[in-house]
Every structure is written in C-alpha cells, then in structure tokens.
Amino acid sequence: MASQSTPDRNGSKGTWTLKTGLAQMLKGGVIMDVVTAEHAKIAEEAGAVAVMALERVPADIRAAGGVARMSDPEMIHAIMDAVTIPVMAKARIGHFVEAQVLEAIGVDYVDESEVLTPADLKFHIDKHAFKVPFVCGARELGEALRRINEGAAMIRSKGEAGTGNIVEAVTHIRAITEGISQLTELGPDALEKRADEYRVPVELVRQVAKDGKLPVVLFCAGGIATPADAALMMQLGAEGNFVGSGIFKSADPARRAKAIVEATTHFRDAKLVAEVSRGLGEAMRGLSLDSIPAPERLAVRGW
Amino acid sequence: MSKLPHSSSLVRNRSAGSVTARAGVLGLQGDFAEHLVTLDRLGVEGVDVRRPEQLDEIDALIIPGGESTTIGKLASQYGIIDKLKDRVAEGMPVWGTCAGAIFIAKDVPGHPHPLASLMDMTVERNAFGRQIDSFEADLDVKPLGEKPFHAVFIRAPRISRVGPGVEVLARLGDGTVVAARQGRLLATSFHPELTHDERFHRYFLSLGKS
C-alpha cells in the first residue's frame, strides 16, 4: 500500500514543466501533417512521433485560397481515435476561441499557425491562459522569444509551408541559431538593449544568453520534402522536424515518411541517408519562392 | 544525501589503465539529452547509443522518454533489440523511463511495434489520458530515502501487473504502480531526467554492483 504522505494522482496539471516536457519527448522525431485517419495510421506506422490533424495540407490550402480555419472537430476526433501517438491541431493566429475548442476536444498540442488565415492582426493568443501546450512559428530569435513570452512551450522555424522548398526553413533556422550565438557574446547592457529590440523581458534574453539555447524545444517546419532536407535541418540545429505536404503530396507517402524518420534520427550518417533515399519515387513537385507573390507568402503572417 | 547509493560501481578503474566506465542512453528519439546531462552532473561518461555495436562499449543503458512506437520501430530495424537482449543476459543494467518502461516490458497490450520484452510486467500506455491529464506528484520511493521524489508524468504509462520477481518501488496514492525493479532492470512511468533530483540516476547506477 502507498503511504499516507503520497498524494493521489490529482497532482498539478498544465504546468510549464508538463507543457515543455511533452515537446522534450518529441525530440529527434518527425511530426507529420495528416488529413484523414488513414493518413494518421500510415504516419504512425512510419514512425512519426506525433501527427498534425488538418483538413488540407498547406500545399492544398495554398492552391484553394480563401480563408483557412481550424479543422472540423469531427475529423480531429477521428484521427485521435485512429492513433496512439500525440495529436496536434492548428488554430488561427490570435483566435483564442479556436484554441479553447481544441483544448476542449483534448488535442495534445495546439499549433498557433500562420498556415491558417490570421484572426487578429495585433495579438497572438495568450497561451499562458491554457492548460494545453502551444507550438508557434518563428523566423528569427526575437519572434521566437515573443512567442515563448506569451506562453509557447515549443518553437518551430516557419519556413514557407506548402512549397516543398527548403530555402526559407534554412534561412529561419539559421537566423534563430545565429541570434542565440550572438546573445552568448553580449555584455549586460547590450543584452538589455537586445531585450528592448525583441520586446521581451530581459530575464528571458539573459537566460538564452547563459544557456546558449532556447528555453523550449526548437523544431523545423516549412519545406521539407526529402530525407536529405530533414537531415540538413537537424545538422543546422533543429531538434526535430515537422513535415507537411512533403509526405502525402509525394508518389509513395509510406516509404517517404519512413525514410524521413530514419534520416532525422541518423542525421549525421550520410551513408544511411543515402540508403533510405534510394528509389523513393517522385517527391512533391514544389514551388520556387520567386513564383509566390508577396501577399501569398505565409511566413510573414505573425510578428 | 550521504546515505544514498553512489555511482562508484560505474566510475571505477578497470584493470591497469584507469578507464572510467560508461553509461549509454538510447539516442534514437526522445529526451536522451536530458539523461546525458544528468549523467554528466554525476561524473559518469554518457554515450549516445544509436547503433547496436555501441552496446558493447557501455556498462549500463538508459532508455529515455519519447514515443515508444518510434523508438521500438527504429530499435528493431537496426538490430538494437537483439543485441540488447544479449547484453542484458550478460548482466547489464537497463532503466526505462516512460516510453523506455514500455520498451522493456514483457507485456504491452495493443502495442503496434516490436519491443525488447525484458522485464516481467504489464505496462499500459497513456494510462492517465491525454496531455491535458499529464501531472506532477510527489512519491515515496523506498530505496531513495525519506525525502519524497517529485515525479513528472507526461502521457504516462502505468505498470498494471508485476511478475513474481519484480519489486514495486513506488505507487501513487490510489495504489497505481509507477516504479519497479527486477534485478538489474528498472522501470519508471515518470521522468527523473526532467527534474534536478539525481537520486534515481544514482540508484540505477548502483544496480551494476548488486
């Protein structure tokens, strides 16, 4: 029997340790966009650490145009029932009621995402107000720290979703990691100045300067289409990868998904990345950034 | 603190050259880095294990938190499970935290992927619900002394059955088993690597000499 002093299982919930802790458990893994329960099963079978439930992958959102919103709770439920790994879902930037709905459904992580049409041009969601953890996108360190200050428990570089083009993801992860390494070399006055520029408390900037890393897990997103793309992002400092259109817009999603998982784990093993890259069939077609007019760029949403 | 087991069995001199023994952490996926940091704080050399041959270079192995389906799949694919079984037969201590506990359990209802099947217990996945049901709690853990151990449970499993040779180390207030040991095999539903309390790591490192 348990002794008297042992509290029951109703200990504290929704704490910062629990929110950031789940992201720690996802490290070294791949989170895949899925639009059906069947996709979700393929992703789990391929070794995904989590799935992102949404109605359309970013490439199709881009093609469809119009307003992109939170997915139908029914399809999110169907995906939650289909797999045992964590399920994430997207809310529009600033749309705290979509986030409340996703929390009520019981999703494991909410992505406040630029892939959907923003709902608020001034405020992101106050993520501290929730028990469910949030992941947010960022293009550089200041944006990442503003999101963390609002309560994001995980950061992903934004990249340019739905393009199958890695160039923006590389730009953003480099901007974040270079921003961090700059902080580690600044004196106290310069750190205060940097905190002002970033519009975040100086304590947060000091912590990053001292640790040489973000206080939350950093993943990469937006443009990964091949195992080599996945390994590239890991070598550039990502702690795991989100893959959206890159899997289910390719010729053989199951094989490609598995290959991207293996390349993410063994990202320094070029022989292995070569082996898993063999004969995967067509990758998603992809878009050059020049072909996307400025108003249709997703990464610039949020601030 | 002074009464606690120390890691001396692993930080020992091997034969003539003073070689410090090493503890591996399975680095295929999950929070392996946090275990490596804790080992480092204890003065033990940690090895990030991703290939089966690395299991010959270590004297103990920690299987971290993460997704058990992912870890199980990658481990069996690259021949780690077979090699690990050999090393455990030779007496190597193994500790699974959360997903790691699932990985070493003999019986995991409904698990889609191959697992190492080392320790005689049944482990049920996601036994407390989804992420919003994740929780923190203080536990009494006998071998760690009087002071409660603050435990972090994230989409945690529970140990629903233990075999005859398995000793229960900690329970929640309602009796749910969340830590157990069978000889040199150790399982915890929670994540000692996410707190700054190193007593569980010290305890594990002491199992090598038992």
Chai-1 contact restraints between the chains, C-beta under 6 A:
chainA,res_idxA,chainB,res_idxB,connection_type,confidence,min_distance_angstrom,max_distance_angstrom,comment,restraint_id
A,A2,B,R171,contact,1.0,0.0,6.0,A-B,restraint_1
A,A2,B,G173,contact,1.0,0.0,6.0,A-B,restraint_2
A,A2,B,G175,contact,1.0,0.0,6.0,A-B,restraint_3
A,S3,B,D140,contact,1.0,0.0,6.0,A-B,restraint_4
A,T6,B,D140,contact,1.0,0.0,6.0,A-B,restraint_5
A,T6,B,G173,contact,1.0,0.0,6.0,A-B,restraint_6
A,P7,B,A137,contact,1.0,0.0,6.0,A-B,restraint_7
A,P7,B,D138,contact,1.0,0.0,6.0,A-B,restraint_8
A,P7,B,G173,contact,1.0,0.0,6.0,A-B,restraint_9
A,D8,B,G173,contact,1.0,0.0,6.0,A-B,restraint_10
A,D8,B,D174,contact,1.0,0.0,6.0,A-B,restraint_11
A,R9,B,L172,contact,1.0,0.0,6.0,A-B,restraint_12
A,G11,B,F135,contact,1.0,0.0,6.0,A-B,restraint_13
A,G11,B,E136,contact,1.0,0.0,6.0,A-B,restraint_14
A,G11,B,A137,contact,1.0,0.0,6.0,A-B,restraint_15
A,S12,B,E136,contact,1.0,0.0,6.0,A-B,restraint_16
A,K13,B,F135,contact,1.0,0.0,6.0,A-B,restraint_17
A,T17,B,V152,contact,1.0,0.0,6.0,A-B,restraint_18
A,L18,B,S134,contact,1.0,0.0,6.0,A-B,restraint_19
A,G21,B,V152,contact,1.0,0.0,6.0,A-B,restraint_20
A,G21,B,I154,contact,1.0,0.0,6.0,A-B,restraint_21
A,G21,B,L194,contact,1.0,0.0,6.0,A-B,restraint_22
A,L22,B,Q131,contact,1.0,0.0,6.0,A-B,restraint_23
A,L22,B,I154,contact,1.0,0.0,6.0,A-B,restraint_24
A,Q24,B,D31,contact,1.0,0.0,6.0,A-B,restraint_25
A,M25,B,G30,contact,1.0,0.0,6.0,A-B,restraint_26
A,M25,B,D31,contact,1.0,0.0,6.0,A-B,restraint_27
A,M25,B,G65,contact,1.0,0.0,6.0,A-B,restraint_28
A,M25,B,G66,contact,1.0,0.0,6.0,A-B,restraint_29
A,G28,B,Q29,contact,1.0,0.0,6.0,A-B,restraint_30
A,G29,B,Q29,contact,1.0,0.0,6.0,A-B,restraint_31
A,G29,B,T70,contact,1.0,0.0,6.0,A-B,restraint_32
A,G47,B,T70,contact,1.0,0.0,6.0,A-B,restraint_33
A,G47,B,K73,contact,1.0,0.0,6.0,A-B,restraint_34
A,V49,B,E67,contact,1.0,0.0,6.0,A-B,restraint_35
A,V49,B,T70,contact,1.0,0.0,6.0,A-B,restraint_36
A,I85,B,E67,contact,1.0,0.0,6.0,A-B,restraint_37
A,G106,B,R130,contact,1.0,0.0,6.0,A-B,restraint_38
A,D108,B,R130,contact,1.0,0.0,6.0,A-B,restraint_39
A,D108,B,Q131,contact,1.0,0.0,6.0,A-B,restraint_40
A,K131,B,I132,contact,1.0,0.0,6.0,A-B,restraint_41
A,V132,B,I132,contact,1.0,0.0,6.0,A-B,restraint_42
A,T265,B,L28,contact,1.0,0.0,6.0,A-B,restraint_43
A,T265,B,L74,contact,1.0,0.0,6.0,A-B,restraint_44
